[in-house]
């Protein structure tokens, strides 16, 4: 799907070539990079916004079953909410760290609203 970041219509541009299942995607506004999470193999990847093709797959230790994915351009890290846990992911390596539990609350969506530099 091609996104119009100015609030206009979107259009289909091609298949990712992988399954994101119930996972979200994240956008780095500072580098115009779109990230996704592979629901079947616990990997992150980038998406070419012009073709829709997924590439640059990086393995993680995050259990992607249903996840909210978001990018924080101030730290350069991805954040993933996996229902009961919050993780950070380095998008350049896939290295991931568990931040902690949500204490019994289920969270599978995240959103940052940073001002893009």
C-alpha atoms as one frame of an Amber mdcrd trajectory, in Angstrom:
protein
   0.000   0.000   0.000   1.333   3.403  -0.891   0.614   5.919   1.846  -0.097
   9.565   1.321   1.462  11.166   4.414  -0.435  14.408   3.750  -3.770  12.778
   4.570  -4.809  11.844   1.062  -5.871   8.469  -0.328  -3.712   5.353  -0.255
  -3.198   2.861  -3.064  -1.919  -0.702  -3.368   1.625  -0.821  -4.791   2.519
  -4.524  -4.410   2.811  -7.562  -2.196   5.192  -7.623   0.785   6.184 -11.181
  -0.045   5.920 -12.139   3.649   3.192 -12.377   6.280   2.801  -9.729   8.944
  -0.133 -11.621  10.475  -1.687  -9.454  13.191   1.374  -7.227  13.469   1.578
  -3.515  12.916   4.067  -1.484  10.969   6.199   1.496  11.983   7.392   4.574
  10.109  10.647   6.484  10.646   9.778   9.968   9.414  13.390  11.172   9.660
  14.669   8.664   7.059  11.364   7.836   5.290  11.741   4.169   6.283   8.805
   1.806   6.790   9.332  -1.191   9.112   7.321  -4.380   9.513   7.350  -7.467
  11.725   7.311 -11.000  10.278   4.691 -12.911  12.271   5.981 -16.345  11.294
   9.740 -16.044  11.878  10.087 -13.261  14.510  11.958 -10.917  12.174  11.777
  -7.229  11.382  12.189  -5.859   7.873  12.009  -2.685   5.826   9.439  -2.019
   3.125  10.048  -0.121  -0.093   7.154   2.369  -0.139   7.196   2.493  -3.950
   7.009  -1.249  -4.637   5.705  -2.719  -1.359   8.557  -5.265  -1.333   9.952
  -6.321   2.049  13.736  -6.641   2.442  16.577  -6.267   4.971  15.225  -9.007
   7.256  16.750  -9.098  10.753  16.066 -11.888  13.266  14.905 -10.888  16.741
  14.083 -12.618  20.019  10.713 -10.846  20.164   7.758 -13.273  20.103   5.737
 -11.699  17.280   2.242 -13.170  17.468   0.214  -9.979  17.673   2.358  -6.896
  18.065   2.180  -3.150  17.917   5.357  -1.796  16.335   6.530   1.802  16.567
   9.727   3.746  15.816  11.254   6.380  18.100  13.493   8.585  15.954  15.014
  10.248  19.060  16.612   6.903  20.060  16.630   5.152  16.669  14.921   2.134
  18.232  11.788   0.194  17.418   9.381  -0.579  20.247   7.188  -3.681  20.165
   4.182  -4.399  22.391   3.523  -8.147  22.287   0.355  -8.244  24.334   1.861
  -8.701  27.784   5.397  -7.321  27.261   7.242  -4.290  25.896  10.464  -4.793
  23.886  13.047  -2.600  22.159  14.595  -3.625  18.846  17.658  -2.176  17.117
  16.478  -1.945  13.486  20.019  -2.174  12.107  20.853  -5.493  13.825  17.612
  -6.997  15.158  19.105  -7.067  18.683  16.162  -6.983  21.062  15.699  -6.440
  24.781  12.726  -7.042  27.012  11.845  -3.836  28.859   9.198  -5.467  31.024
   5.679  -6.675  31.523   2.516  -4.611  31.249   1.413  -6.092  34.599  -1.535
  -8.143  33.411  -2.804  -5.586  30.882  -2.749  -6.679  27.227  -1.281  -4.108
  24.817  -0.820  -4.841  21.124  -0.794  -1.340  19.679   1.619   1.555  20.128
   1.809   5.094  18.790   4.379   7.878  18.952   3.595  11.348  17.758   7.049
  12.905  17.578   7.846  16.009  15.605   9.939  14.832  12.701  13.291  16.629
  12.377
